[in-house]
Amino acid sequence: MSGGLPKVNIAVADRVLLHLLQQDHQADRYVVSYALTRPGIADACAQHPPNVSRSMRDLLKNEYVTEHTRSIRGDDRRQKTWQLTNLGRVFAKNRKDELGLTKVLVRDVEGDLLEVEAKQAPTRISADISILQVLLHAQHEGILTFGDIRFGKISQGDSDDVPKPGRLTPLVGAHATYHTEPPVTRPVHGRKDEVAELDSWHSQRKPCAVVHGIAGIGKSTLVAHWLQKRMDTDPNISVCWYPCQRWDTALGLATSLLHRFGIDESHDPYNLIETLPLTPGAKMDVDTWRRRLLTYLTDANTIRERFNSEKGGPPPYWLIVIDDIHHIIDEARDLLGALIQISKNTPLKLLFISRTSLDIYDRRDVHTRDVVTRTCIEWIEPRRNWQLVG
């Protein structure tokens, strides 16, 4: 039986060209992914790294690719990478069309064994895979089977433009979930010590502050009063006042923060939107969200480019105030911990308002001394209150 299977054999140079064509959206970027490095190309093309280097020498000689040393996302070291030239793109597209006509065997959803062209195979087995993956699988295993777990989830192609049931549109309505100024409150009398503590926290440039106290004691009023005075003296700071509700989720908070940081579908250089689950009930990948947001917030050129047209230009820092944070502690514990970690190395300051002392970070002094400032709002005696008002 195996002797009659169609013979598929794809050369190393063709594998490299198809892979680089698939990654062509990263051409000329200063920061690129692991896929454009030598080990990344070797993994995608099922080759040993030395074979990749030998093929690259021939492609460089023919001026199909160019070699660059670039920063790799998630890696501190700069590495050698490659991308297609204009001549290489034309040649790679022609090779893709030619290789797409190669006959391969597939077993469809009905269990029937079919011989089809490689470019038709993904549709026949309902898989979101590239022609390179089709040819490599056909070369090494012979038959592509519907439902193979290595091909990822089964894709259901739609014949019209109707959105898939249950699919969400990212960042819709995010602008209405937070405020860019503190809420208007009643006049504040006294609380000079607490205001001084907030001023001290701000001047020391510690990344996080926690204001906690019992319900109705005036935590939000105090912070709003302090923040309004701060904005009067420094109008260029970018404020995000997020009032938490009992029904809030980690996804909602993460989406609103991305919107405030200038991320949208037209500006997402580090693919942050991809980290948000777009189907109901899906789990958010907090670690990937943290890594990509950290890279974005520390990329001064990208931030400058995004906010150059805004009034006042790029903000000196973002001040994120999360009011009534106790409502989402259980739901967003990992996300809040990630935010504190991000704030240590980025122009980001966090101010949490809570009815309880928080346990989303290690509260031992050795860990919080230069990171978190805690301010407890205490009750003012009625007699002293009348003296302050008078």
TORPARO-280429 format. One record per residue (C-alpha): residue in three letters; x negated, y, z negated; residue number from 1. Coordinates in pm, 1 decimal. Layout:
! residues N
[site ALA, [X, Y, Z], NUM]
...
! end
This chain:
! residues 390
[site MET, [0.0, 0.0, 0.0], 1]
[site SER, [-275.4, 244.1, -98.4], 2]
[site GLY, [-454.9, 186.4, 230.6], 3]
[site GLY, [-164.1, 341.4, 420.9], 4]
[site LEU, [-144.9, 664.0, 219.5], 5]
[site PRO, [-223.8, 988.4, 404.2], 6]
[site LYS, [-587.4, 1083.3, 352.5], 7]
[site VAL, [-626.1, 1428.6, 198.1], 8]
[site ASN, [-972.3, 1574.1, 159.9], 9]
[site ILE, [-1019.7, 1944.5, 88.5], 10]
[site ALA, [-1371.6, 2088.4, 107.9], 11]
[site VAL, [-1523.3, 2274.8, -186.8], 12]
[site ALA, [-1547.0, 2599.8, 12.4], 13]
[site ASP, [-1176.8, 2578.9, 98.5], 14]
[site ARG, [-1089.1, 2518.1, -265.3], 15]
[site VAL, [-1284.5, 2825.7, -371.3], 16]
[site LEU, [-1127.3, 3041.9, -100.8], 17]
[site LEU, [-773.7, 2935.3, -192.3], 18]
[site HIS, [-841.2, 2997.7, -561.0], 19]
[site LEU, [-989.8, 3343.6, -501.0], 20]
[site LEU, [-696.6, 3428.9, -274.1], 21]
[site GLN, [-459.9, 3330.2, -554.4], 22]
[site GLN, [-652.7, 3559.3, -794.8], 23]
[site ASP, [-685.7, 3845.6, -545.3], 24]
[site HIS, [-462.5, 4069.8, -760.0], 25]
[site GLN, [-763.4, 4109.4, -993.1], 26]
[site ALA, [-990.9, 4245.3, -719.4], 27]
[site ASP, [-1195.9, 4552.1, -821.0], 28]
[site ARG, [-1073.7, 4543.9, -1181.9], 29]
[site TYR, [-1324.9, 4631.0, -1452.6], 30]
[site VAL, [-1182.4, 4367.4, -1690.4], 31]
[site VAL, [-1084.9, 4035.2, -1533.7], 32]
[site SER, [-973.9, 3696.1, -1657.5], 33]
[site TYR, [-1173.6, 3378.3, -1710.4], 34]
[site ALA, [-1039.1, 3247.0, -1374.7], 35]
[site LEU, [-1295.0, 3452.9, -1176.4], 36]
[site THR, [-1601.4, 3326.0, -1362.6], 37]
[site ARG, [-1808.4, 3026.8, -1250.5], 38]
[site PRO, [-1663.9, 2787.8, -1513.4], 39]
[site GLY, [-1313.1, 2922.2, -1445.6], 40]
[site ILE, [-1344.2, 2859.9, -1071.5], 41]
[site ALA, [-1492.7, 2515.4, -1140.8], 42]
[site ASP, [-1194.6, 2423.5, -1361.4], 43]
[site ALA, [-939.8, 2540.5, -1103.7], 44]
[site CYS, [-1116.0, 2365.4, -814.2], 45]
[site ALA, [-1196.9, 2037.8, -997.0], 46]
[site GLN, [-1570.4, 2081.2, -939.0], 47]
[site HIS, [-1888.0, 2092.8, -1141.8], 48]
[site PRO, [-2021.0, 2450.7, -1185.6], 49]
[site PRO, [-2339.6, 2380.0, -977.8], 50]
[site ASN, [-2119.6, 2286.7, -679.2], 51]
[site VAL, [-1940.2, 2618.7, -713.7], 52]
[site SER, [-2272.8, 2804.8, -708.7], 53]
[site ARG, [-2387.0, 2622.1, -392.4], 54]
[site SER, [-2058.1, 2701.6, -215.0], 55]
[site MET, [-2078.9, 3065.9, -321.9], 56]
[site ARG, [-2419.2, 3103.5, -157.3], 57]
[site ASP, [-2271.6, 3001.5, 178.0], 58]
[site LEU, [-1966.8, 3224.6, 132.3], 59]
[site LEU, [-2189.7, 3519.0, 39.1], 60]
[site LYS, [-2403.9, 3456.9, 347.3], 61]
[site ASN, [-2089.7, 3468.6, 565.7], 62]
[site GLU, [-1970.7, 3784.8, 382.3], 63]
[site TYR, [-1647.8, 3619.2, 273.2], 64]
[site VAL, [-1701.3, 3704.8, -95.9], 65]
[site THR, [-1885.5, 3962.4, -305.0], 66]
[site GLU, [-2054.1, 3906.8, -641.2], 67]
[site HIS, [-1999.6, 4128.6, -946.8], 68]
[site THR, [-2085.9, 4136.7, -1317.3], 69]
[site ARG, [-1772.3, 4221.7, -1511.2], 70]
[site SER, [-1617.3, 4218.9, -1857.9], 71]
[site ILE, [-1410.9, 3908.0, -1926.3], 72]
[site ARG, [-1084.4, 3937.0, -2115.7], 73]
[site GLY, [-1124.4, 3772.5, -2456.9], 74]
[site ASP, [-1504.1, 3744.3, -2429.4], 75]
[site ASP, [-1770.5, 3984.1, -2559.5], 76]
[site ARG, [-2020.9, 3895.9, -2285.7], 77]
[site ARG, [-2016.3, 4028.0, -1931.6], 78]
[site GLN, [-2029.7, 3747.6, -1676.0], 79]
[site LYS, [-2086.3, 3696.3, -1306.1], 80]
[site THR, [-1761.3, 3694.7, -1104.6], 81]
[site TRP, [-1659.4, 3681.1, -738.1], 82]
[site GLN, [-1384.4, 3828.4, -523.9], 83]
[site LEU, [-1286.2, 3814.8, -157.5], 84]
[site THR, [-1396.8, 4074.1, 96.1], 85]
[site ASN, [-1156.8, 4203.9, 362.7], 86]
[site LEU, [-1304.8, 3953.1, 606.8], 87]
[site GLY, [-1275.3, 3681.7, 342.2], 88]
[site ARG, [-907.0, 3759.2, 281.4], 89]
[site VAL, [-824.3, 3716.9, 648.0], 90]
[site PHE, [-1023.9, 3393.7, 668.2], 91]
[site ALA, [-872.9, 3258.1, 343.2], 92]
[site LYS, [-516.8, 3330.3, 461.8], 93]
[site ASN, [-586.3, 3149.4, 788.7], 94]
[site ARG, [-727.9, 2849.0, 602.2], 95]
[site LYS, [-424.5, 2851.4, 371.2], 96]
[site ASP, [-190.3, 2837.9, 672.0], 97]
[site GLU, [-390.8, 2553.8, 827.7], 98]
[site LEU, [-417.9, 2354.2, 505.9], 99]
[site GLY, [-48.2, 2409.8, 437.8], 100]
[site LEU, [26.9, 2185.2, 739.3], 101]
[site THR, [-155.0, 1889.8, 579.7], 102]
[site LYS, [75.9, 1593.0, 527.1], 103]
[site VAL, [119.3, 1478.5, 165.2], 104]
[site LEU, [345.1, 1224.2, -8.7], 105]
[site VAL, [606.6, 1335.9, -264.1], 106]
[site ARG, [871.9, 1150.1, -462.3], 107]
[site ASP, [1177.8, 1375.8, -491.6], 108]
[site VAL, [1451.4, 1399.1, -755.7], 109]
[site GLU, [1636.2, 1105.6, -596.5], 110]
[site GLY, [1327.2, 886.1, -618.4], 111]
[site ASP, [1277.3, 877.8, -241.1], 112]
[site LEU, [920.6, 875.1, -106.4], 113]
[site LEU, [879.0, 1153.2, 151.0], 114]
[site GLU, [593.1, 1266.7, 374.8], 115]
[site VAL, [603.4, 1645.9, 401.7], 116]
[site GLU, [371.9, 1937.5, 474.1], 117]
[site ALA, [176.2, 2064.1, 173.3], 118]
[site LYS, [343.9, 2405.7, 185.6], 119]
[site GLN, [686.2, 2238.8, 148.9], 120]
[site ALA, [587.5, 2011.1, -141.2], 121]
[site PRO, [652.0, 2260.6, -428.5], 122]
[site THR, [1009.2, 2312.0, -308.2], 123]
[site ARG, [1075.2, 1938.2, -267.9], 124]
[site ILE, [966.2, 1858.9, -625.2], 125]
[site SER, [1096.6, 2186.1, -780.6], 126]
[site ALA, [756.2, 2284.2, -917.6], 127]
[site ASP, [589.8, 2623.9, -935.1], 128]
[site ILE, [246.6, 2515.4, -812.2], 129]
[site SER, [8.7, 2645.7, -547.6], 130]
[site ILE, [-103.7, 2479.5, -224.4], 131]
[site LEU, [-445.2, 2425.1, -385.0], 132]
[site GLN, [-285.5, 2229.9, -669.8], 133]
[site VAL, [-75.4, 2029.3, -423.9], 134]
[site LEU, [-378.8, 1928.9, -215.9], 135]
[site LEU, [-598.9, 1846.8, -515.2], 136]
[site HIS, [-328.6, 1628.6, -669.1], 137]
[site ALA, [-267.2, 1456.2, -335.7], 138]
[site GLN, [-640.4, 1392.3, -290.3], 139]
[site HIS, [-695.4, 1243.4, -635.6], 140]
[site GLU, [-364.7, 1065.7, -704.3], 141]
[site GLY, [-193.8, 1029.9, -367.2], 142]
[site ILE, [170.0, 1104.6, -459.4], 143]
[site LEU, [330.9, 1411.3, -620.0], 144]
[site THR, [627.2, 1308.1, -833.8], 145]
[site PHE, [928.3, 1519.6, -930.2], 146]
[site GLY, [931.7, 1598.6, -1302.9], 147]
[site ASP, [559.6, 1534.6, -1359.9], 148]
[site ILE, [485.6, 1718.7, -1684.5], 149]
[site ARG, [153.7, 1845.1, -1545.5], 150]
[site PHE, [344.8, 2062.5, -1297.1], 151]
[site GLY, [509.3, 2264.1, -1573.7], 152]
[site LYS, [879.1, 2328.2, -1611.9], 153]
[site ILE, [1112.4, 2241.0, -1325.5], 154]
[site SER, [1188.9, 2555.6, -1126.1], 155]
[site GLN, [1544.8, 2610.3, -1010.5], 156]
[site GLY, [1528.3, 2821.4, -697.0], 157]
[site ASP, [1820.2, 3058.2, -640.0], 158]
[site SER, [1945.3, 3119.2, -289.5], 159]
[site ASP, [2080.2, 3467.1, -369.4], 160]
[site ASP, [1967.3, 3764.2, -575.8], 161]
[site VAL, [2182.1, 3686.0, -878.1], 162]
[site PRO, [1965.1, 3677.3, -1194.3], 163]
[site LYS, [1922.2, 3342.3, -1362.3], 164]
[site PRO, [2174.6, 3279.7, -1642.2], 165]
[site GLY, [2041.2, 3383.6, -1980.4], 166]
[site ARG, [1736.9, 3563.7, -1840.6], 167]
[site LEU, [1651.6, 3894.0, -2008.3], 168]
[site THR, [1517.3, 4211.8, -1852.8], 169]
[site PRO, [1207.9, 4330.8, -2044.3], 170]
[site LEU, [1208.0, 4668.1, -2226.7], 171]
[site VAL, [1572.0, 4748.4, -2142.0], 172]
[site GLY, [1707.8, 4991.8, -2403.5], 173]
[site ALA, [1379.6, 5006.0, -2597.1], 174]
[site HIS, [1383.1, 5388.1, -2597.4], 175]
[site ALA, [1702.0, 5386.9, -2808.1], 176]
[site THR, [1562.3, 5168.3, -3089.6], 177]
[site TYR, [1316.5, 5416.9, -3241.5], 178]
[site HIS, [1269.6, 5790.7, -3298.2], 179]
[site THR, [976.0, 6009.0, -3199.4], 180]
[site GLU, [1035.5, 6246.7, -3491.0], 181]
[site PRO, [1122.0, 6186.6, -3856.5], 182]
[site PRO, [1492.5, 6206.9, -3947.8], 183]
[site VAL, [1626.1, 6534.6, -4084.7], 184]
[site THR, [1663.7, 6499.5, -4462.2], 185]
[site ARG, [1767.2, 6704.4, -4764.1], 186]
[site PRO, [1505.3, 6931.6, -4928.3], 187]
[site VAL, [1241.8, 6756.9, -5138.5], 188]
[site HIS, [1167.5, 6893.0, -5487.3], 189]
[site GLY, [857.9, 6780.0, -5672.3], 190]
[site ARG, [689.7, 6456.1, -5563.4], 191]
[site LYS, [364.0, 6649.4, -5531.1], 192]
[site ASP, [155.2, 6355.0, -5649.8], 193]
[site GLU, [312.6, 6121.3, -5395.8], 194]
[site VAL, [266.5, 6372.1, -5113.1], 195]
[site ALA, [-96.8, 6415.6, -5219.7], 196]
[site GLU, [-143.5, 6037.8, -5205.6], 197]
[site LEU, [-11.7, 6029.5, -4848.3], 198]
[site ASP, [-236.7, 6322.6, -4753.2], 199]
[site SER, [-532.8, 6141.8, -4907.0], 200]
[site TRP, [-446.3, 5821.3, -4718.5], 201]
[site HIS, [-426.0, 6012.2, -4391.0], 202]
[site SER, [-753.9, 6197.8, -4443.0], 203]
[site GLN, [-939.3, 5877.6, -4539.6], 204]
[site ARG, [-832.6, 5718.8, -4209.7], 205]
[site LYS, [-720.8, 5394.5, -4371.1], 206]
[site PRO, [-514.0, 5200.7, -4118.6], 207]
[site CYS, [-211.0, 5114.4, -4335.4], 208]
[site ALA, [-0.5, 5261.6, -4616.7], 209]
[site VAL, [291.5, 5106.8, -4804.7], 210]
[site VAL, [551.9, 5321.7, -4980.7], 211]
[site HIS, [778.4, 5110.1, -5200.9], 212]
[site GLY, [1042.5, 5168.6, -5464.5], 213]
[site ILE, [1398.7, 5076.8, -5558.8], 214]
[site ALA, [1692.8, 5153.1, -5328.6], 215]
[site GLY, [1803.1, 5516.7, -5317.2], 216]
[site ILE, [1499.7, 5658.8, -5494.1], 217]
[site GLY, [1396.5, 5870.1, -5195.0], 218]
[site LYS, [1126.2, 5673.4, -5012.9], 219]
[site SER, [1238.8, 5757.3, -4658.0], 220]
[site THR, [1316.5, 6116.9, -4756.9], 221]
[site LEU, [968.3, 6162.0, -4899.3], 222]
[site VAL, [793.6, 6010.9, -4596.7], 223]
[site ALA, [1008.8, 6213.3, -4353.9], 224]
[site HIS, [928.1, 6532.9, -4550.2], 225]
[site TRP, [554.8, 6453.8, -4545.0], 226]
[site LEU, [555.3, 6354.4, -4177.3], 227]
[site GLN, [737.0, 6669.0, -4067.4], 228]
[site LYS, [470.2, 6881.4, -4236.7], 229]
[site ARG, [201.4, 6667.4, -4071.9], 230]
[site MET, [356.1, 6713.6, -3726.1], 231]
[site ASP, [376.0, 7089.6, -3778.9], 232]
[site THR, [-2.6, 7100.3, -3823.0], 233]
[site ASP, [-84.3, 6829.5, -3565.3], 234]
[site PRO, [185.6, 6831.5, -3292.1], 235]
[site ASN, [-4.5, 6594.5, -3058.2], 236]
[site ILE, [26.5, 6281.4, -3269.3], 237]
[site SER, [251.9, 6013.6, -3124.7], 238]
[site VAL, [513.7, 5906.0, -3379.2], 239]
[site CYS, [730.6, 5594.8, -3370.0], 240]
[site TRP, [988.1, 5589.4, -3652.0], 241]
[site TYR, [1148.0, 5244.6, -3639.8], 242]
[site PRO, [1447.5, 5200.4, -3876.1], 243]
[site CYS, [1487.4, 4828.1, -3942.9], 244]
[site GLN, [1830.0, 4668.2, -3971.1], 245]
[site ARG, [1926.3, 4329.3, -4112.0], 246]
[site TRP, [1971.6, 4189.9, -3760.9], 247]
[site ASP, [1633.1, 4308.1, -3628.6], 248]
[site THR, [1385.4, 4053.0, -3494.1], 249]
[site ALA, [1012.4, 4033.5, -3431.5], 250]
[site LEU, [1080.5, 4043.7, -3056.7], 251]
[site GLY, [1280.7, 4365.2, -3088.2], 252]
[site LEU, [1007.2, 4535.6, -3288.7], 253]
[site ALA, [731.9, 4417.1, -3051.9], 254]
[site THR, [927.5, 4537.7, -2747.5], 255]
[site SER, [986.8, 4883.1, -2895.7], 256]
[site LEU, [620.1, 4920.9, -2988.5], 257]
[site LEU, [506.8, 4832.0, -2636.6], 258]
[site HIS, [747.1, 5093.7, -2500.4], 259]
[site ARG, [603.1, 5355.8, -2736.0], 260]
[site PHE, [248.1, 5264.3, -2631.9], 261]
[site GLY, [337.0, 5342.8, -2269.3], 262]
[site ILE, [387.6, 4989.4, -2142.1], 263]
[site ASP, [650.6, 4938.3, -1874.3], 264]
[site GLU, [692.4, 4737.3, -1555.2], 265]
[site SER, [499.6, 5000.6, -1356.1], 266]
[site HIS, [211.9, 5020.9, -1606.0], 267]
[site ASP, [105.7, 4694.0, -1765.1], 268]
[site PRO, [-265.0, 4642.4, -1686.7], 269]
[site TYR, [-310.0, 4364.8, -1942.6], 270]
[site ASN, [18.4, 4180.1, -1874.3], 271]
[site LEU, [162.8, 4249.5, -2218.5], 272]
[site ILE, [520.3, 4205.2, -2097.0], 273]
[site GLU, [437.0, 3844.6, -2010.5], 274]
[site THR, [388.0, 3774.9, -2382.2], 275]
[site LEU, [754.5, 3856.5, -2452.7], 276]
[site PRO, [991.8, 3558.6, -2419.9], 277]
[site LEU, [1240.3, 3626.4, -2140.0], 278]
[site THR, [1485.0, 3350.2, -2225.5], 279]
[site PRO, [1712.1, 3343.4, -2532.3], 280]
[site GLY, [1575.5, 3140.4, -2821.3], 281]
[site ALA, [1220.4, 3124.1, -2686.3], 282]
[site LYS, [937.8, 3177.7, -2936.8], 283]
[site MET, [713.7, 3482.7, -2909.9], 284]
[site ASP, [340.2, 3421.9, -2866.2], 285]
[site VAL, [216.4, 3664.9, -3134.2], 286]
[site ASP, [-152.3, 3576.7, -3093.1], 287]
[site THR, [-157.3, 3652.1, -2719.0], 288]
[site TRP, [42.1, 3971.2, -2781.1], 289]
[site ARG, [-214.3, 4075.7, -3043.9], 290]
[site ARG, [-516.6, 4004.6, -2825.1], 291]
[site ARG, [-382.1, 4186.2, -2521.0], 292]
[site LEU, [-253.3, 4485.7, -2718.5], 293]
[site LEU, [-590.2, 4518.2, -2893.5], 294]
[site THR, [-763.9, 4524.2, -2555.2], 295]
[site TYR, [-516.9, 4780.8, -2418.9], 296]
[site LEU, [-541.2, 5019.4, -2715.1], 297]
[site THR, [-922.3, 5013.5, -2709.1], 298]
[site ASP, [-940.7, 5083.7, -2334.3], 299]
[site ALA, [-983.7, 5462.6, -2340.5], 300]
[site ASN, [-977.8, 5499.8, -1961.2], 301]
[site THR, [-647.4, 5313.7, -1927.7], 302]
[site ILE, [-485.9, 5517.5, -2208.1], 303]
[site ARG, [-613.4, 5841.0, -2054.8], 304]
[site GLU, [-480.0, 5745.5, -1713.6], 305]
[site ARG, [-138.1, 5653.3, -1856.6], 306]
[site PHE, [-83.0, 5972.2, -2060.4], 307]
[site ASN, [-266.6, 6234.2, -1853.2], 308]
[site SER, [60.7, 6358.3, -1703.5], 309]
[site GLU, [232.9, 6375.5, -2043.9], 310]
[site LYS, [262.0, 6699.1, -2236.7], 311]
[site GLY, [-45.3, 6732.7, -2457.2], 312]
[site GLY, [-227.3, 6449.2, -2279.1], 313]
[site PRO, [-329.1, 6122.7, -2447.4], 314]
[site PRO, [-235.9, 6112.9, -2817.8], 315]
[site PRO, [-525.7, 6118.1, -3067.4], 316]
[site TYR, [-356.8, 5826.5, -3245.3], 317]
[site TRP, [-21.1, 5656.7, -3292.3], 318]
[site LEU, [158.0, 5674.8, -3627.2], 319]
[site ILE, [403.3, 5386.3, -3661.3], 320]
[site VAL, [655.2, 5425.9, -3944.4], 321]
[site ILE, [861.1, 5111.3, -4009.8], 322]
[site ASP, [1147.6, 5205.7, -4239.8], 323]
[site ASP, [1326.1, 4941.7, -4452.2], 324]
[site ILE, [1066.5, 4686.8, -4348.5], 325]
[site HIS, [1196.1, 4444.9, -4612.3], 326]
[site HIS, [1480.2, 4356.0, -4370.7], 327]
[site ILE, [1243.8, 4181.9, -4127.5], 328]
[site ILE, [967.7, 4046.7, -4350.9], 329]
[site ASP, [1081.5, 3685.9, -4315.6], 330]
[site GLU, [1151.4, 3718.9, -3942.6], 331]
[site ALA, [840.2, 3914.5, -3839.9], 332]
[site ARG, [574.9, 3814.3, -4093.4], 333]
[site ASP, [321.6, 3703.8, -3829.1], 334]
[site LEU, [381.2, 4009.6, -3611.5], 335]
[site LEU, [334.7, 4253.4, -3901.4], 336]
[site GLY, [14.7, 4079.4, -4006.0], 337]
[site ALA, [-109.5, 4106.6, -3647.2], 338]
[site LEU, [-27.5, 4480.0, -3645.7], 339]
[site ILE, [-240.1, 4536.9, -3955.3], 340]
[site GLN, [-527.0, 4350.6, -3792.4], 341]
[site ILE, [-491.3, 4557.1, -3472.0], 342]
[site SER, [-486.3, 4884.2, -3667.1], 343]
[site LYS, [-834.4, 4816.8, -3808.0], 344]
[site ASN, [-998.3, 4864.1, -3466.2], 345]
[site THR, [-762.3, 5093.0, -3273.2], 346]
[site PRO, [-624.2, 5449.9, -3294.7], 347]
[site LEU, [-319.6, 5318.8, -3478.7], 348]
[site LYS, [-191.6, 5404.7, -3826.8], 349]
[site LEU, [87.6, 5211.8, -3996.1], 350]
[site LEU, [322.8, 5336.5, -4266.9], 351]
[site PHE, [561.6, 5079.6, -4414.4], 352]
[site ILE, [864.1, 5178.7, -4628.4], 353]
[site SER, [1001.1, 4896.9, -4840.2], 354]
[site ARG, [1217.3, 4824.3, -5145.6], 355]
[site THR, [968.5, 4560.1, -5253.9], 356]
[site SER, [591.3, 4528.1, -5261.1], 357]
[site LEU, [481.7, 4348.8, -4945.7], 358]
[site ASP, [313.9, 4009.5, -4921.3], 359]
[site ILE, [230.1, 4008.1, -4550.6], 360]
[site TYR, [-137.9, 4063.6, -4630.9], 361]
[site ASP, [-382.6, 3939.9, -4893.0], 362]
[site ARG, [-321.8, 4177.7, -5185.2], 363]
[site ARG, [-655.0, 4114.9, -5358.8], 364]
[site ASP, [-848.4, 4439.7, -5393.6], 365]
[site VAL, [-1151.4, 4309.4, -5206.9], 366]
[site HIS, [-932.1, 4267.7, -4896.9], 367]
[site THR, [-714.8, 4581.9, -4924.3], 368]
[site ARG, [-957.3, 4841.8, -5060.1], 369]
[site ASP, [-1036.1, 5006.5, -4726.2], 370]
[site VAL, [-729.9, 4882.7, -4537.7], 371]
[site VAL, [-404.4, 4933.5, -4730.2], 372]
[site THR, [-295.4, 5216.8, -4962.5], 373]
[site ARG, [5.2, 5145.9, -5184.7], 374]
[site THR, [227.7, 5421.4, -5324.6], 375]
[site CYS, [502.8, 5331.3, -5570.2], 376]
[site ILE, [789.4, 5581.5, -5589.2], 377]
[site GLU, [915.2, 5604.7, -5946.1], 378]
[site TRP, [1236.0, 5742.2, -6092.3], 379]
[site ILE, [1241.8, 6111.0, -6192.7], 380]
[site GLU, [1413.2, 6175.0, -6524.3], 381]
[site PRO, [1729.9, 6391.4, -6490.6], 382]
[site ARG, [1596.5, 6660.6, -6725.4], 383]
[site ARG, [1270.7, 6689.2, -6530.9], 384]
[site ASN, [1466.4, 6688.9, -6205.2], 385]
[site TRP, [1669.2, 6990.9, -6317.0], 386]
[site GLN, [1346.8, 7169.5, -6409.7], 387]
[site LEU, [1206.6, 7105.3, -6061.2], 388]
[site VAL, [1519.6, 7229.6, -5886.6], 389]
[site GLY, [1540.1, 7532.9, -6115.4], 390]
! end
